[in-house]
Amino acid sequence: MDGLIKGLLTVFKHLFKRPVTQEYPEKKRVLPEAFRGKPVVENCCACKLCERVCPSGAIKIVKSEENISFDIDLNKCIFCGNCTYYCPKGAIKMSKEYELATPNKEDLKLHYQNTCKEGGK
């Protein structure tokens, strides 16, 4: 009987308080400015610095005469932001996109194909 009274007191204590949880996905939380979501690549000139500083080895860059193939494997990526921080051209940005769940692992392999606007320099 004592447990029943304690349980009812707990229920009544929290009955008129605001809920702690959010109604996701109807209401999405406001992300902080420094949030690191899905990486996005634009105008990469293949200096390969991001490939060297990536602690998980998630970045692979292949440079041909005209094109640059830039691959990021989100299965390996730990979203540390090293690639963004060390990129001298600012070609990699961390977006606010965080809903990356998928039943297919191949969808988590990002492929960007760019042409360097600076002629490979």
N, CA, C and O atoms as a printed pandas DataFrame, in Angstrom:
     atom_number atom_name residue_name chain_id  residue_number  x_coord  y_coord  z_coord
0              1         N          MET        A               1    0.824   -1.195    0.000
1              2        CA          MET        A               1    0.000    0.000    0.000
2              3         C          MET        A               1    0.871    1.262    0.000
3              4         O          MET        A               1    0.518    2.278   -0.600
4              5         N          ASP        A               2    2.017    1.173    0.689
5              6        CA          ASP        A               2    2.920    2.318    0.770
6              7         C          ASP        A               2    3.470    2.683   -0.609
7              8         O          ASP        A               2    3.635    3.863   -0.919
8              9         N          GLY        A               3    3.752    1.678   -1.435
9             10        CA          GLY        A               3    4.260    1.918   -2.781
10            11         C          GLY        A               3    3.213    2.583   -3.662
11            12         O          GLY        A               3    3.553    3.400   -4.517
12            13         N          LEU        A               4    1.958    2.245   -3.466
13            14        CA          LEU        A               4    0.875    2.840   -4.239
14            15         C          LEU        A               4    0.749    4.340   -3.933
15            16         O          LEU        A               4    0.557    5.147   -4.842
16            17         N          ILE        A               5    0.854    4.696   -2.685
17            18        CA          ILE        A               5    0.746    6.108   -2.280
18            19         C          ILE        A               5    1.936    6.901   -2.832
19            20         O          ILE        A               5    1.761    8.012   -3.333
20            21         N          LYS        A               6    3.135    6.337   -2.741
21            22        CA          LYS        A               6    4.314    7.014   -3.282
22            23         C          LYS        A               6    4.174    7.213   -4.798
23            24         O          LYS        A               6    4.555    8.255   -5.331
24            25         N          GLY        A               7    3.633    6.221   -5.472
25            26        CA          GLY        A               7    3.438    6.315   -6.915
26            27         C          GLY        A               7    2.433    7.403   -7.272
27            28         O          GLY        A               7    2.657    8.176   -8.204
28            29         N          LEU        A               8    1.335    7.464   -6.541
29            30        CA          LEU        A               8    0.334    8.496   -6.799
30            31         C          LEU        A               8    0.873    9.889   -6.497
31            32         O          LEU        A               8    0.580   10.837   -7.225
32            33         N          LEU        A               9    1.654   10.020   -5.435
33            34        CA          LEU        A               9    2.254   11.319   -5.115
34            35         C          LEU        A               9    3.204   11.770   -6.223
35            36         O          LEU        A               9    3.248   12.952   -6.564
36            37         N          THR        A              10    3.948   10.848   -6.772
37            38        CA          THR        A              10    4.859   11.177   -7.872
38            39         C          THR        A              10    4.075   11.632   -9.098
39            40         O          THR        A              10    4.462   12.593   -9.764
40            41         N          VAL        A              11    2.981   10.948   -9.393
41            42        CA          VAL        A              11    2.150   11.318  -10.537
42            43         C          VAL        A              11    1.580   12.721  -10.342
43            44         O          VAL        A              11    1.654   13.550  -11.249
44            45         N          PHE        A              12    1.016   12.992   -9.170
45            46        CA          PHE        A              12    0.425   14.311   -8.919
46            47         C          PHE        A              12    1.472   15.423   -8.888
47            48         O          PHE        A              12    1.186   16.559   -9.268
48            49         N          LYS        A              13    2.675   15.099   -8.440
49            50        CA          LYS        A              13    3.741   16.094   -8.397
50            51         C          LYS        A              13    4.119   16.556   -9.806
51            52         O          LYS        A              13    4.418   17.734  -10.005
52            53         N          HIS        A              14    4.111   15.656  -10.774
53            54        CA          HIS        A              14    4.508   15.974  -12.142
54            55         C          HIS        A              14    3.328   16.285  -13.062
55            56         O          HIS        A              14    3.535   16.600  -14.234
56            57         N          LEU        A              15    2.127   16.206  -12.569
57            58        CA          LEU        A              15    0.941   16.379  -13.384
58            59         C          LEU        A              15    0.829   17.789  -13.973
59            60         O          LEU        A              15    0.402   17.944  -15.116
60            61         N          PHE        A              16    1.205   18.808  -13.212
61            62        CA          PHE        A              16    1.022   20.180  -13.663
62            63         C          PHE        A              16    2.322   20.849  -14.116
63            64         O          PHE        A              16    2.342   22.057  -14.351
64            65         N          LYS        A              17    3.385   20.094  -14.239
65            66        CA          LYS        A              17    4.650   20.629  -14.743
66            67         C          LYS        A              17    4.687   20.517  -16.262
67            68         O          LYS        A              17    3.981   19.702  -16.856
68            69         N          ARG        A              18    5.530   21.355  -16.883
69            70        CA          ARG        A              18    5.710   21.271  -18.328
70            71         C          ARG        A              18    6.449   19.979  -18.678
71            72         O          ARG        A              18    7.311   19.536  -17.919
72            73         N          PRO        A              19    6.120   19.373  -19.818
73            74        CA          PRO        A              19    6.846   18.155  -20.211
74            75         C          PRO        A              19    8.304   18.470  -20.541
75            76         O          PRO        A              19    8.624   19.546  -21.046
76            77         N          VAL        A              20    9.170   17.517  -20.248
77            78        CA          VAL        A              20   10.596   17.695  -20.478
78            79         C          VAL        A              20   10.961   17.351  -21.920
79            80         O          VAL        A              20   11.880   17.949  -22.481
80            81         N          THR        A              21   10.277   16.423  -22.510
81            82        CA          THR        A              21   10.612   15.961  -23.857
82            83         C          THR        A              21    9.961   16.838  -24.918
83            84         O          THR        A              21    8.988   17.542  -24.648
84            85         N          GLN        A              22   10.511   16.786  -26.128
85            86        CA          GLN        A              22    9.940   17.508  -27.257
86            87         C          GLN        A              22    9.159   16.536  -28.124
87            88         O          GLN        A              22    9.398   15.329  -28.086
88            89         N          GLU        A              23    8.241   17.056  -28.893
89            90        CA          GLU        A              23    7.402   16.233  -29.747
90            91         C          GLU        A              23    8.064   16.054  -31.109
91            92         O          GLU        A              23    7.572   16.555  -32.120
92            93         N          TYR        A              24    9.185   15.336  -31.124
93            94        CA          TYR        A              24    9.927   15.076  -32.347
94            95         C          TYR        A              24    9.180   14.036  -33.156
95            96         O          TYR        A              24    8.712   13.075  -32.545
96            97         N          PRO        A              25    9.025   14.124  -34.428
97            98        CA          PRO        A              25    9.585   15.040  -35.411
98            99         C          PRO        A              25    8.707   16.254  -35.713
99           100         O          PRO        A              25    9.073   17.073  -36.556
100          101         N          GLU        A              26    7.558   16.389  -35.047
101          102        CA          GLU        A              26    6.714   17.555  -35.305
102          103         C          GLU        A              26    7.414   18.850  -34.915
103          104         O          GLU        A              26    7.348   19.837  -35.648
104          105         N          LYS        A              27    8.077   18.854  -33.780
105          106        CA          LYS        A              27    8.818   20.018  -33.305
106          107         C          LYS        A              27   10.288   19.638  -33.229
107          108         O          LYS        A              27   10.678   18.769  -32.450
108          109         N          LYS        A              28   11.094   20.295  -34.044
109          110        CA          LYS        A              28   12.531   19.987  -34.058
110          111         C          LYS        A              28   13.265   21.010  -33.213
111          112         O          LYS        A              28   12.882   22.178  -33.159
112          113         N          ARG        A              29   14.315   20.565  -32.560
113          114        CA          ARG        A              29   15.060   21.450  -31.669
114          115         C          ARG        A              29   15.883   22.464  -32.460
115          116         O          ARG        A              29   16.262   22.231  -33.608
116          117         N          VAL        A              30   16.142   23.576  -31.820
117          118        CA          VAL        A              30   16.986   24.603  -32.410
118          119         C          VAL        A              30   18.433   24.184  -32.179
119          120         O          VAL        A              30   18.848   23.939  -31.046
120          121         N          LEU        A              31   19.195   24.104  -33.268
121          122        CA          LEU        A              31   20.575   23.629  -33.180
122          123         C          LEU        A              31   21.519   24.770  -32.817
123          124         O          LEU        A              31   21.311   25.906  -33.244
124          125         N          PRO        A              32   22.544   24.479  -32.042
125          126        CA          PRO        A              32   23.529   25.520  -31.733
126          127         C          PRO        A              32   24.332   25.901  -32.976
127          128         O          PRO        A              32   24.404   25.130  -33.934
128          129         N          GLU        A              33   24.926   27.075  -32.958
129          130        CA          GLU        A              33   25.688   27.582  -34.101
130          131         C          GLU        A              33   26.845   26.662  -34.471
131          132         O          GLU        A              33   27.160   26.517  -35.652
132          133         N          ALA        A              34   27.475   26.043  -33.493
133          134        CA          ALA        A              34   28.647   25.199  -33.741
134          135         C          ALA        A              34   28.278   23.741  -34.038
135          136         O          ALA        A              34   29.151   22.874  -33.987
136          137         N          PHE        A              35   27.020   23.451  -34.346
137          138        CA          PHE        A              35   26.603   22.076  -34.619
138          139         C          PHE        A              35   27.299   21.548  -35.863
139          140         O          PHE        A              35   27.424   22.262  -36.858
140          141         N          ARG        A              36   27.754   20.296  -35.812
141          142        CA          ARG        A              36   28.443   19.672  -36.944
142          143         C          ARG        A              36   27.582   18.540  -37.489
143          144         O          ARG        A              36   27.531   17.450  -36.918
144          145         N          GLY        A              37   26.911   18.812  -38.598
145          146        CA          GLY        A              37   26.073   17.819  -39.254
146          147         C          GLY        A              37   26.763   17.244  -40.472
147          148         O          GLY        A              37   27.989   17.133  -40.511
148          149         N          LYS        A              38   25.972   16.882  -41.460
149          150        CA          LYS        A              38   26.473   16.266  -42.692
150          151         C          LYS        A              38   27.443   17.201  -43.412
151          152         O          LYS        A              38   27.105   18.360  -43.652
152          153         N          PRO        A              39   28.647   16.725  -43.762
153          154        CA          PRO        A              39   29.605   17.570  -44.485
154          155         C          PRO        A              39   29.171   17.824  -45.930
155          156         O          PRO        A              39   28.637   16.941  -46.600
156          157         N          VAL        A              40   29.413   19.043  -46.388
157          158        CA          VAL        A              40   29.103   19.445  -47.765
158          159         C          VAL        A              40   30.380   20.008  -48.377
159          160         O          VAL        A              40   31.084   20.792  -47.739
160          161         N          VAL        A              41   30.681   19.609  -49.618
161          162        CA          VAL        A              41   31.920   20.014  -50.287
162          163         C          VAL        A              41   31.586   20.855  -51.511
163          164         O          VAL        A              41   30.761   20.462  -52.337
164          165         N          GLU        A              42   32.230   22.015  -51.627
165          166        CA          GLU        A              42   32.080   22.885  -52.791
166          167         C          GLU        A              42   33.434   23.463  -53.172
167          168         O          GLU        A              42   34.136   24.005  -52.319
168          169         N          ASN        A              43   33.809   23.355  -54.444
169          170        CA          ASN        A              43   35.029   23.942  -54.997
170          171         C          ASN        A              43   36.306   23.426  -54.326
171          172         O          ASN        A              43   37.167   24.210  -53.925
172          173         N          CYS        A              44   36.413   22.131  -54.212
173          174        CA          CYS        A              44   37.618   21.506  -53.651
174          175         C          CYS        A              44   38.705   21.471  -54.720
175          176         O          CYS        A              44   38.440   21.108  -55.866
176          177         N          CYS        A              45   39.920   21.844  -54.351
177          178        CA          CYS        A              45   41.049   21.831  -55.290
178          179         C          CYS        A              45   42.032   20.697  -54.988
179          180         O          CYS        A              45   43.165   20.720  -55.470
180          181         N          ALA        A              46   41.617   19.722  -54.211
181          182        CA          ALA        A              46   42.365   18.484  -53.962
182          183         C          ALA        A              46   43.746   18.691  -53.370
183          184         O          ALA        A              46   44.715   18.110  -53.858
184          185         N          CYS        A              47   43.857   19.497  -52.342
185          186        CA          CYS        A              47   45.144   19.613  -51.645
186          187         C          CYS        A              47   45.366   18.388  -50.746
187          188         O          CYS        A              47   46.482   18.134  -50.293
188          189         N          LYS        A              48   44.302   17.645  -50.498
189          190        CA          LYS        A              48   44.302   16.408  -49.716
190          191         C          LYS        A              48   44.671   16.599  -48.243
191          192         O          LYS        A              48   45.000   15.630  -47.559
192          193         N          LEU        A              49   44.619   17.826  -47.757
193          194        CA          LEU        A              49   44.899   18.070  -46.350
194          195         C          LEU        A              49   43.807   17.464  -45.467
195          196         O          LEU        A              49   44.098   16.898  -44.414
196          197         N          CYS        A              50   42.558   17.586  -45.899
197          198        CA          CYS        A              50   41.452   17.018  -45.121
198          199         C          CYS        A              50   41.571   15.494  -45.035
199          200         O          CYS        A              50   41.241   14.901  -44.008
200          201         N          GLU        A              51   42.036   14.873  -46.101
201          202        CA          GLU        A              51   42.226   13.423  -46.122
202          203         C          GLU        A              51   43.288   13.007  -45.102
203          204         O          GLU        A              51   43.168   11.961  -44.463
204          205         N          ARG        A              52   44.324   13.830  -44.956
205          206        CA          ARG        A              52   45.402   13.522  -44.004
206          207         C          ARG        A              52   44.996   13.747  -42.555
207          208         O          ARG        A              52   45.452   13.014  -41.677
208          209         N          VAL        A              53   44.145   14.747  -42.277
209          210        CA          VAL        A              53   43.796   15.059  -40.887
210          211         C          VAL        A              53   42.565   14.304  -40.397
211          212         O          VAL        A              53   42.222   14.394  -39.218
212          213         N          CYS        A              54   41.901   13.571  -41.269
213          214        CA          CYS        A              54   40.706   12.815  -40.866
214          215         C          CYS        A              54   41.128   11.632  -39.994
215          216         O          CYS        A              54   41.804   10.725  -40.481
216          217         N          PRO        A              55   40.742   11.621  -38.705
217          218        CA          PRO        A              55   41.191   10.555  -37.811
218          219         C          PRO        A              55   40.569    9.193  -38.118
219          220         O          PRO        A              55   41.136    8.163  -37.751
220          221         N          SER        A              56   39.425    9.171  -38.778
221          222        CA          SER        A              56   38.769    7.893  -39.051
222          223         C          SER        A              56   38.982    7.390  -40.474
223          224         O          SER        A              56   38.545    6.289  -40.810
224          225         N          GLY        A              57   39.647    8.180  -41.313
225          226        CA          GLY        A              57   39.897    7.754  -42.690
226          227         C          GLY        A              57   38.650    7.739  -43.544
227          228         O          GLY        A              57   38.535    6.910  -44.447
228          229         N          ALA        A              58   37.719    8.626  -43.284
229          230        CA          ALA        A              58   36.444    8.639  -43.997
230          231         C          ALA        A              58   36.507    9.379  -45.322
231          232         O          ALA        A              58   35.582    9.264  -46.127
232          233         N          ILE        A              59   37.573   10.139  -45.575
233          234        CA          ILE        A              59   37.671   10.966  -46.775
234          235         C          ILE        A              59   38.651   10.354  -47.769
235          236         O          ILE        A              59   39.748    9.936  -47.400
236          237         N          LYS        A              60   38.242   10.308  -49.029
237          238        CA          LYS        A              60   39.086    9.800  -50.111
238          239         C          LYS        A              60   38.973   10.771  -51.280
239          240         O          LYS        A              60   37.873   11.041  -51.761
240          241         N          ILE        A              61   40.118   11.300  -51.741
241          242        CA          ILE        A              61   40.139   12.256  -52.849
242          243         C          ILE        A              61   40.972   11.680  -53.985
243          244         O          ILE        A              61   42.094   11.219  -53.773
244          245         N          VAL        A              62   40.413   11.708  -55.189
245          246        CA          VAL        A              62   41.123   11.274  -56.383
246          247         C          VAL        A              62   41.067   12.426  -57.375
247          248         O          VAL        A              62   39.988   12.903  -57.727
248          249         N          LYS        A              63   42.247   12.870  -57.826
249          250        CA          LYS        A              63   42.335   14.009  -58.735
250          251         C          LYS        A              63   42.779   13.531  -60.109
251          252         O          LYS        A              63   43.802   12.861  -60.245
252          253         N          SER        A              64   41.993   13.886  -61.134
253          254        CA          SER        A              64   42.391   13.627  -62.524
254          255         C          SER        A              64   42.743   14.977  -63.153
255          256         O          SER        A              64   42.848   15.980  -62.448
256          257         N          GLU        A              65   42.922   15.006  -64.459
257          258        CA          GLU        A              65   43.324   16.245  -65.119
258          259         C          GLU        A              65   42.283   17.350  -64.989
259          260         O          GLU        A              65   42.634   18.511  -64.779
260          261         N          GLU        A              66   41.004   16.997  -65.113
261          262        CA          GLU        A              66   39.961   18.007  -65.104
262          263         C          GLU        A              66   39.040   17.917  -63.885
263          264         O          GLU        A              66   38.514   18.933  -63.430
264          265         N          ASN        A              67   38.848   16.734  -63.370
265          266        CA          ASN        A              67   37.873   16.546  -62.302
266          267         C          ASN        A              67   38.527   16.111  -60.998
267          268         O          ASN        A              67   39.633   15.571  -60.966
268          269         N          ILE        A              68   37.800   16.370  -59.944
269          270        CA          ILE        A              68   38.205   15.931  -58.614
270          271         C          ILE        A              68   37.069   15.099  -58.048
271          272         O          ILE        A              68   35.937   15.572  -57.942
272          273         N          SER        A              69   37.367   13.869  -57.687
273          274        CA          SER        A              69   36.394   12.987  -57.073
274          275         C          SER        A              69   36.619   13.017  -55.564
275          276         O          SER        A              69   37.691   12.652  -55.081
276          277         N          PHE        A              70   35.622   13.446  -54.838
277          278        CA          PHE        A              70   35.719   13.626  -53.392
278          279         C          PHE        A              70   34.676   12.734  -52.746
279          280         O          PHE        A              70   33.479   12.937  -52.950
280          281         N          ASP        A              71   35.107   11.749  -51.969
281          282        CA          ASP        A              71   34.189   10.808  -51.324
282          283         C          ASP        A              71   34.306   10.906  -49.811
283          284         O          ASP        A              71   35.406   10.946  -49.259
284          285         N          ILE        A              72   33.159   10.945  -49.153
285          286        CA          ILE        A              72   33.105   10.905  -47.688
286          287         C          ILE        A              72   32.213    9.742  -47.296
287          288         O          ILE        A              72   31.059    9.669  -47.719
288          289         N          ASP        A              73   32.740    8.836  -46.494
289          290        CA          ASP        A              73   31.974    7.696  -46.009
290          291         C          ASP        A              73   31.434    8.041  -44.618
291          292         O          ASP        A              73   32.182    8.051  -43.640
292          293         N          LEU        A              74   30.135    8.322  -44.538
293          294        CA          LEU        A              74   29.530    8.693  -43.256
294          295         C          LEU        A              74   29.437    7.511  -42.296
295          296         O          LEU        A              74   29.173    7.695  -41.108
296          297         N          ASN        A              75   29.654    6.286  -42.812
297          298        CA          ASN        A              75   29.738    5.127  -41.923
298          299         C          ASN        A              75   30.971    5.226  -41.032
299          300         O          ASN        A              75   30.965    4.734  -39.903
300          301         N          LYS        A              76   32.022    5.858  -41.535
301          302        CA          LYS        A              76   33.269    6.011  -40.795
302          303         C          LYS        A              76   33.396    7.371  -40.120
303          304         O          LYS        A              76   34.072    7.495  -39.099
304          305         N          CYS        A              77   32.753    8.391  -40.679
305          306        CA          CYS        A              77   32.910    9.775  -40.213
306          307         C          CYS        A              77   32.455    9.918  -38.760
307          308         O          CYS        A              77   31.397    9.419  -38.379
308          309         N          ILE        A              78   33.266   10.603  -37.959
309          310        CA          ILE        A              78   32.907   10.839  -36.555
310          311         C          ILE        A              78   32.479   12.295  -36.332
311          312         O          ILE        A              78   32.311   12.718  -35.188
312          313         N          PHE        A              79   32.301   13.062  -37.412
313          314        CA          PHE        A              79   31.807   14.436  -37.372
314          315         C          PHE        A              79   32.633   15.309  -36.425
315          316         O          PHE        A              79   32.092   16.120  -35.674
316          317         N          CYS        A              80   33.940   15.126  -36.476
317          318        CA          CYS        A              80   34.849   15.875  -35.602
318          319         C          CYS        A              80   35.074   17.301  -36.089
319          320         O          CYS        A              80   35.376   18.185  -35.287
320          321         N          GLY        A              81   34.931   17.538  -37.395
321          322        CA          GLY        A              81   35.119   18.866  -37.955
322          323         C          GLY        A              81   36.549   19.194  -38.322
323          324         O          GLY        A              81   36.825   20.328  -38.714
324          325         N          ASN        A              82   37.478   18.244  -38.213
325          326        CA          ASN        A              82   38.871   18.503  -38.596
326          327         C          ASN        A              82   38.982   18.900  -40.066
327          328         O          ASN        A              82   39.761   19.790  -40.407
328          329         N          CYS        A              83   38.223   18.261  -40.926
329          330        CA          CYS        A              83   38.285   18.571  -42.356
330          331         C          CYS        A              83   37.881   20.021  -42.612
331          332         O          CYS        A              83   38.484   20.699  -43.443
332          333         N          THR        A              84   36.879   20.484  -41.911
333          334        CA          THR        A              84   36.428   21.871  -42.056
334          335         C          THR        A              84   37.455   22.846  -41.511
335          336         O          THR        A              84   37.735   23.877  -42.123
336          337         N          TYR        A              85   38.009   22.518  -40.371
337          338        CA          TYR        A              85   38.948   23.410  -39.701
338          339         C          TYR        A              85   40.246   23.576  -40.485
339          340         O          TYR        A              85   40.772   24.684  -40.590
340          341         N          TYR        A              86   40.761   22.487  -41.032
341          342        CA          TYR        A              86   42.061   22.519  -41.694
342          343         C          TYR        A              86   42.012   22.823  -43.188
343          344         O          TYR        A              86   43.065   23.023  -43.794
344          345         N          CYS        A              87   40.845   22.865  -43.796
345          346        CA          CYS        A              87   40.750   23.136  -45.236
346          347         C          CYS        A              87   41.178   24.577  -45.520
347          348         O          CYS        A              87   40.537   25.511  -45.038
348          349         N          PRO        A              88   42.263   24.776  -46.302
349          350        CA          PRO        A              88   42.757   26.137  -46.548
350          351         C          PRO        A              88   41.824   26.962  -47.439
351          352         O          PRO        A              88   41.864   28.192  -47.389
352          353         N          LYS        A              89   41.004   26.327  -48.235
353          354        CA          LYS        A              89   40.099   27.020  -49.156
354          355         C          LYS        A              89   38.693   27.180  -48.580
355          356         O          LYS        A              89   37.873   27.893  -49.158
356          357         N          GLY        A              90   38.402   26.534  -47.456
357          358        CA          GLY        A              90   37.045   26.588  -46.905
358          359         C          GLY        A              90   36.047   25.842  -47.763
359          360         O          GLY        A              90   34.868   26.194  -47.802
360          361         N          ALA        A              91   36.515   24.808  -48.456
361          362        CA          ALA        A              91   35.664   24.061  -49.389
362          363         C          ALA        A              91   34.722   23.098  -48.680
363          364         O          ALA        A              91   33.725   22.673  -49.265
364          365         N          ILE        A              92   35.013   22.746  -47.440
365          366        CA          ILE        A              92   34.172   21.804  -46.705
366          367         C          ILE        A              92   33.456   22.561  -45.601
367          368         O          ILE        A              92   34.071   23.291  -44.823
368          369         N          LYS        A              93   32.153   22.374  -45.547
369          370        CA          LYS        A              93   31.324   22.982  -44.512
370          371         C          LYS        A              93   30.524   21.885  -43.821
371          372         O          LYS        A              93   30.147   20.893  -44.445
372          373         N          MET        A              94   30.272   22.066  -42.553
373          374        CA          MET        A              94   29.411   21.136  -41.834
374          375         C          MET        A              94   28.001   21.728  -41.833
375          376         O          MET        A              94   27.782   22.820  -41.307
376          377         N          SER        A              95   27.055   21.013  -42.417
377          378        CA          SER        A              95   25.689   21.518  -42.522
378          379         C          SER        A              95   24.938   21.272  -41.219
379          380         O          SER        A              95   25.485   20.702  -40.275
380          381         N          LYS        A              96   23.709   21.696  -41.176
381          382        CA          LYS        A              96   22.843   21.478  -40.011
382          383         C          LYS        A              96   22.006   20.210  -40.172
383          384         O          LYS        A              96   21.146   19.927  -39.338
384          385         N          GLU        A              97   22.250   19.452  -41.229
385          386        CA          GLU        A              97   21.470   18.240  -41.488
386          387         C          GLU        A              97   21.926   17.110  -40.560
387          388         O          GLU        A              97   23.094   16.720  -40.580
388          389         N          TYR        A              98   21.017   16.597  -39.761
389          390        CA          TYR        A              98   21.371   15.549  -38.814
390          391         C          TYR        A              98   20.515   14.300  -38.943
391          392         O          TYR        A              98   20.816   13.291  -38.306
392          393         N          GLU        A              99   19.481   14.334  -39.731
393          394        CA          GLU        A              99   18.641   13.151  -39.912
394          395         C          GLU        A              99   19.213   12.306  -41.044
395          396         O          GLU        A              99   18.779   12.416  -42.191
396          397         N          LEU        A             100   20.180   11.471  -40.720
397          398        CA          LEU        A             100   20.912   10.711  -41.731
398          399         C          LEU        A             100   20.599    9.216  -41.702
399          400         O          LEU        A             100   21.237    8.444  -42.419
400          401         N          ALA        A             101   19.650    8.804  -40.905
401          402        CA          ALA        A             101   19.331    7.380  -40.790
402          403         C          ALA        A             101   18.762    6.849  -42.103
403          404         O          ALA        A             101   17.925    7.489  -42.740
404          405         N          THR        A             102   19.232    5.671  -42.489
405          406        CA          THR        A             102   18.777    5.036  -43.717
406          407         C          THR        A             102   18.941    3.520  -43.591
407          408         O          THR        A             102   19.853    3.062  -42.903
408          409         N          PRO        A             103   18.084    2.737  -44.237
409          410        CA          PRO        A             103   18.254    1.283  -44.186
410          411         C          PRO        A             103   19.375    0.789  -45.107
411          412         O          PRO        A             103   19.820   -0.352  -44.979
412          413         N          ASN        A             104   19.832    1.636  -46.033
413          414        CA          ASN        A             104   20.851    1.245  -46.998
414          415         C          ASN        A             104   22.164    1.941  -46.668
415          416         O          ASN        A             104   22.227    3.171  -46.689
416          417         N          LYS        A             105   23.215    1.182  -46.362
417          418        CA          LYS        A             105   24.508    1.764  -46.007
418          419         C          LYS        A             105   25.152    2.523  -47.159
419          420         O          LYS        A             105   25.958    3.425  -46.930
420          421         N          GLU        A             106   24.812    2.176  -48.375
421          422        CA          GLU        A             106   25.385    2.862  -49.537
422          423         C          GLU        A             106   24.914    4.314  -49.621
423          424         O          GLU        A             106   25.593    5.148  -50.220
424          425         N          ASP        A             107   23.777    4.620  -49.038
425          426        CA          ASP        A             107   23.285    6.003  -49.031
426          427         C          ASP        A             107   24.151    6.907  -48.160
427          428         O          ASP        A             107   24.080    8.129  -48.282
428          429         N          LEU        A             108   24.962    6.329  -47.288
429          430        CA          LEU        A             108   25.817    7.103  -46.396
430          431         C          LEU        A             108   27.200    7.367  -46.988
431          432         O          LEU        A             108   28.086    7.883  -46.306
432          433         N          LYS        A             109   27.379    7.014  -48.250
433          434        CA          LYS        A             109   28.634    7.308  -48.939
434          435         C          LYS        A             109   28.379    8.490  -49.865
435          436         O          LYS        A             109   27.707    8.363  -50.888
436          437         N          LEU        A             110   28.930    9.643  -49.487
437          438        CA          LEU        A             110   28.727   10.863  -50.263
438          439         C          LEU        A             110   29.779   10.956  -51.354
439          440         O          LEU        A             110   30.957   10.693  -51.115
440          441         N          HIS        A             111   29.354   11.329  -52.542
441          442        CA          HIS        A             111   30.273   11.469  -53.672
442          443         C          HIS        A             111   30.079   12.848  -54.277
443          444         O          HIS        A             111   28.984   13.203  -54.713
444          445         N          TYR        A             112   31.161   13.622  -54.298
445          446        CA          TYR        A             112   31.151   14.947  -54.913
446          447         C          TYR        A             112   32.136   14.934  -56.064
447          448         O          TYR        A             112   33.244   14.413  -55.936
448          449         N          GLN        A             113   31.736   15.507  -57.186
449          450        CA          GLN        A             113   32.630   15.617  -58.324
450          451         C          GLN        A             113   32.714   17.107  -58.666
451          452         O          GLN        A             113   31.724   17.713  -59.073
452          453         N          ASN        A             114   33.892   17.684  -58.499
453          454        CA          ASN        A             114   34.078   19.118  -58.695
454          455         C          ASN        A             114   35.131   19.375  -59.750
455          456         O          ASN        A             114   35.968   18.521  -60.045
456          457         N          THR        A             115   35.072   20.547  -60.301
457          458        CA          THR        A             115   36.138   21.063  -61.141
458          459         C          THR        A             115   36.705   22.255  -60.409
459          460         O          THR        A             115   35.975   23.186  -60.067
460          461         N          CYS        A             116   37.990   22.236  -60.168
461          462        CA          CYS        A             116   38.627   23.336  -59.441
462          463         C          CYS        A             116   38.584   24.603  -60.271
463          464         O          CYS        A             116   39.027   24.608  -61.420
464          465         N          LYS        A             117   38.058   25.675  -59.706
465          466        CA          LYS        A             117   37.954   26.942  -60.414
466          467         C          LYS        A             117   39.271   27.675  -60.521
467          468         O          LYS        A             117   39.386   28.652  -61.261
468          469         N          GLU        A             118   40.286   27.199  -59.773
469          470        CA          GLU        A             118   41.578   27.873  -59.771
470          471         C          GLU        A             118   42.606   27.137  -60.623
471          472         O          GLU        A             118   43.800   27.415  -60.513
472          473         N          GLY        A             119   42.176   26.216  -61.460
473          474        CA          GLY        A             119   43.091   25.526  -62.359
474          475         C          GLY        A             119   43.999   24.530  -61.672
475          476         O          GLY        A             119   45.112   24.292  -62.141
476          477         N          GLY        A             120   43.545   23.927  -60.542
477          478        CA          GLY        A             120   44.335   22.904  -59.866
478          479         C          GLY        A             120   45.355   23.413  -58.914
479          480         O          GLY        A             120   46.178   22.631  -58.438
480          481         N          LYS        A             121   45.352   24.686  -58.605
481          482        CA          LYS        A             121   46.342   25.247  -57.667
482          483         C          LYS        A             121   45.839   25.217  -56.268
483          484         O          LYS        A             121   46.539   25.647  -55.351
